[in-house]
């Protein structure tokens, strides 16, 4: 009886996916929201690929219970949300992204070594081009963006600071940086060094401290996870649980930028606005701390008319800035989940993160590969707790795609190591036979 072998991904499909992944980093750099249409296109190709090959699907196991419970609780929360339509739209978008990501993950996971290598190569080229484009834009003061805007607006556009516009794309780069550099280094040391220098240069030149800090967090997390592979994920989860569960009740202990302080001791304006937003989020959490106010409730809590000038005190003295109590979202994933899904949602979210780290720590990847994925996860957690809204479709898509791509990078590393081990074993056996 012969065992049925699942065919690998076709050469055409692999080439098509690799081509899309090649242009995605630069697309995200110029327009981060473009990642969602790209995911839809990739999902369509992946669905066709799965239908054509029909690989065996993973069984529904207990590990799917926590994600299912989290989504079920989010769906249930729409029933008590103040704006049912907005809440249901968010639920539909989130569900669609998860479904599309699962289809894409199944397709890539069963693609075969050749297809996986093609996709990885496309991604490496794409991120290299992304770095080169950003450095070119920095050197020319945004020449490409200026040309594009002039064409689209027929010469009527005015250029904003391109370094601010590109921040979303660069943050995605920092999230995938460690697996990307590790894979490039494994293939060729000179390219790995060049990729690392390019990423560090792009992050350093960006007009956002969060990008360079996030990159530093990623590299430090990789070193810690490599040295302490078992203790590191436990430490991350303990910090997340301690800070995340206590944050709504401790925001009053955070610096209040409205209180006058001596010049040189104040906060940066972006940090000052975050402090005010987090205080407003904590005040609203008190209204329904157990079940929350409903999915996507933070988007509709305050009308735009509530935006007003507030005097804050930063490094160089007093400054008046425009502040809205909660502009669309609290810019903190734990506060947003507390606000919308309550204590139950916060506990389920921490359980979801814990399950993810557990799966990484107990995977069959190499130590370097496991540390690299943990570094990506830690980077994303860091950024999610100081910026963006967890239900923003482009950001949610970026988070999930980062894990798919990081895993694909690291799986290639593992296969390369296994092949090397097999090769060394074969040489050892041959030497023994010759010795006899």
Number of C-alpha atoms within 10 A of each C-alpha: 3 4 5 6 7 13 13 18 24 16 11 10 16 23 16 17 21 23 18 19 25 23 18 23 26 23 19 24 25 20 16 22 19 14 22 18 11 18 22 16 15 20 22 14 19 26 17 15 23 20 11 12 16 14 18 10 9 7 7 8 7 7 12 12 11 17 16 12 15 20 16 11 18 23 19 15 25 25 15 15 20 16 17 17 11 17 24 19 14 20 20 13 15 20 14 14 21 15 13 20 21 16 21 23 21 19 24 24 16 20 25 16 17 15 23 22 18 18 26 23 18 22 24 21 17 22 25 20 16 27 24 16 18 28 20 14 17 16 10 10 15 19 15 16 16 17 15 13 16 15 12 10 11 10 12 10 14 10 14 11 11 20 19 11 17 20 21 21 23 27 24 24 24 27 30 28 24 26 28 25 23 22 24 23 17 14 13 11 14 11 16 18 14 15 22 20 14 19 24 18 15 23 27 15 15 22 16 17 11 17 26 22 16 22 26 16 21 27 20 15 25 27 17 17 23 19 14 12 18 13 11 21 24 14 11 18 17 14 12 19 19 11 13 21 18 13 18 22 13 12 18 14 9 12 14 19 23 17 11 15 17 12 12 11 13 23 20 15 17 11 15 20 22 21 21 23 21 25 24 16 25 22 15 19 25 15 12 16 18 17 21 26 26 27 32 32 25 22 18 16 18 15 13 13 7 12 15 13 12 16 16 23 25 23 15 13 15 18 14 12 16 10 18 20 22 25 18 19 26 30 22 24 24 28 26 28 30 32 33 29 33 24 19 16 25 26 17 19 22 19 17 20 19 19 16 15 22 14 13 20 20 10 12 12 20 16 16 20 27 27 29 32 31 30 28 29 23 23 29 22 20 20 22 19 19 17 15 18 23 22 19 17 18 21 20 19 21 25 20 16 19 21 18 20 22 27 21 20 28 25 22 20 22 19 14 15 15 13 12 12 12 12 12 12 12 12 12 12 12 11 11 10 9 8 7 5
